[in-house]
Amino acid sequence: MIKINYNQLENRLNEGNKYQLRFPYSDDDIIYPYETYCSDDTDEYIIYIRHKRDSAMIAFSVHCYSTHFAEECFNYIMSVHLKNNPNNNTINLLMNSDYFIKYLSKKEIGILDISISPCLIVNNSRNYRMDFDSDLTVKKLTKKDRPIINQFVQTDLSPRNHFAYYTTNDINIDNPDERCAIFVAVTKGNIVGYLISAPYNTGEYVEVQDIYISPDYRNKGYGTALATVYKDYITKCGYKPLYSDADNPASLKVALKSGFKFDHLDFVVKIKF
């Protein structure tokens, strides 16, 4: 492994794998990369992550698909873990492939918890045309929509509805960064759902950060309408749209119907030594 600056990692990866750097770590974030190592001649890497506000919170982001690099990653994790956390024998692993999970199982490492999220990319091989409900309008939110924003926040009290968080101030609504957009599904003058887009990692990729449809309006194609408009808008802006973290059947269905295809799985694994 070669130790590098985290900001250099993107330039060492093949074009198709750059966006698989799952999190946009920076000095402004709560979490940040502490050390980064990569392979000499492949797209394999490992990032050691520490939490600024809690030194006990650590994680390793691993992209690995060979036995040789898996062994180096394992030895590195062990050395860092034993050195910095002698009283804590559990850590989190973030990875784009299940190869390293299989490697850990051979080492008889205890897996305490695991979550799996499909990551999807735009399917350029097919043209999608959706026919939506004639009463439905999907649009990018502006400050002029404040009245229906307030109504939606007050009437849909589901704990899954995070719209108040995204629309606390007008800067969030009219963000000068066109990648940070809020799309809403409106029917009969009322908001019934939303989609939030945000930069993924590198400057050219944008992801679905959150998508939500009110319970009474689900299974009507509204989520697909939101995702399709988001996809088309981001593409016209010159960026590449992603649908990451499609971690439930409804989100996965929306992603596939709106013109995305499977690319890889993101794993978050909690292990015990």
Disulfide bonds with the S-S distance in Angstrom:
none
